[in-house]
C-alpha cells in the first residue's frame, strides 16, 4: 500500500488525538463543566474525571504512536508503530463512542463513526 496514504491517515489521527488531549489537559475545568452534565444520567456520572483522564491517556498514546509510525515509515518503511497507532486510535474512538451512546448523544456518535472509518483504513493499510 502506498506509504503516502498511510502517513496522511497517521498525521490526521495524531493531530486529532494530540489536540484533543491538549484541550482536555489545558482546559480541564471547562471540559469538566461540559462533561459532568453531559454524563449526569449515565453510569459514568460519578467517574467523569477518571474517565476523562483515561481517555486523555489513550489519546496521547494513540497520537504519539501515530507520530512515531510516520517517522518509522519514512526512515525504514516499517509499519509496526503506525499499525499500533491506528489500532489504539480505534480503541480510543470506541471508548468515546461508548460514552456518547451512554449519554444518548447520537449526533456525537455519528461524528465518531466518521473518525473511526479513517482509523480503520489506517489499520487495514498498515497491517
Secondary structure, DSSP 8 states (H G I E B T S, - for coil): --HHHHHHHHHHHHHHHHHHHHHHHHTHHHHHHHHHHHTTTSTTTT-HHHHHHHHHHHHHHHHHHHHHHHHHHHHH---HHHHHHHHHHHHHHHHHHHHHHHTT-HHHHHHHHHHHHHHHHHHHHH-
